[in-house]
Amino acid sequence: VIWFITLKFLRPSIVGGAAIAFLMSFENFNTTLFLVGADSTLPINLYQQVRDGSTPVINAISFILIISTSIIAVANLYVGNKKEK
């Protein structure tokens, strides 16, 4: 019952919450930069690589982020259009 009913209705909320949390982690860059410990987040890692001049790695990571975001957006459009029909 939980898998077929409850999670079916909660799936959009869970995905939306995860997307908002991911975007907020990029938005709070200054706070994260000052409070970073031994483990760094992806935005902090990208910033450190830009500061050190490691551009090929930054280009690859940025490309992966753009492609993954585009795939999620297209999948969301596909699922949304499929539900409307």
C-alpha positions in Angstrom: 0.0 0.0 0.0 2.8 2.4 0.9 4.7 1.8 -2.4 1.7 2.0 -4.7 -0.4 4.7 -3.1 1.5 6.9 -0.6 4.8 7.2 -2.5 3.0 7.6 -5.8 1.5 10.8 -4.5 4.6 11.9 -2.6 7.0 11.4 -5.5 6.6 15.0 -6.9 7.0 16.5 -3.5 10.1 14.5 -2.8 11.7 15.3 -6.2 10.8 19.0 -5.8 12.3 19.1 -2.3 15.5 17.5 -3.4 15.8 20.0 -6.3 15.2 22.9 -4.0 17.8 21.6 -1.5 20.3 21.1 -4.3 19.8 24.6 -5.6 20.0 26.1 -2.2 23.4 24.4 -1.6 24.7 26.4 -4.7 23.0 29.6 -3.5 24.5 29.6 0.0 28.1 29.7 -1.4 29.4 32.4 0.9 28.2 30.8 4.1 29.5 27.4 2.9 32.9 28.9 2.0 33.4 30.3 5.5 32.1 27.2 7.3 33.7 24.5 5.2 35.6 21.8 7.2 37.7 18.9 5.9 35.1 17.8 3.4 34.1 20.3 0.7 30.9 20.6 -1.2 30.8 20.7 -5.0 30.5 24.5 -5.3 33.5 24.9 -2.9 35.5 22.3 -4.9 34.7 24.1 -8.2 35.7 27.5 -6.6 39.0 26.0 -5.4 39.8 24.6 -8.8 39.1 27.9 -10.5 41.3 29.6 -8.0 44.1 27.1 -8.6 43.7 27.3 -12.4 42.5 23.8 -13.2 40.1 24.6 -16.0 39.7 21.2 -17.9 38.3 19.6 -14.8 35.9 22.5 -14.2 34.7 22.4 -17.8 34.0 18.7 -17.5 32.1 19.0 -14.2 30.1 22.0 -15.5 29.2 20.0 -18.6 28.0 17.1 -16.5 25.9 19.4 -14.3 24.3 21.0 -17.4 23.6 17.7 -19.1 22.1 16.1 -15.9 19.9 19.2 -15.3 18.8 19.1 -18.9 17.9 15.4 -18.7 15.9 15.9 -15.5 14.0 18.8 -17.1 13.2 16.8 -20.3 12.1 13.8 -18.2 9.9 16.1 -16.1 8.3 17.5 -19.3 7.8 14.0 -20.7 6.2 12.7 -17.5 4.0 15.8 -17.3 2.8 15.5 -20.9 2.2 11.8 -20.4 0.0 12.4 -17.4 -2.1 15.0 -19.2 -3.0 12.7 -22.1 
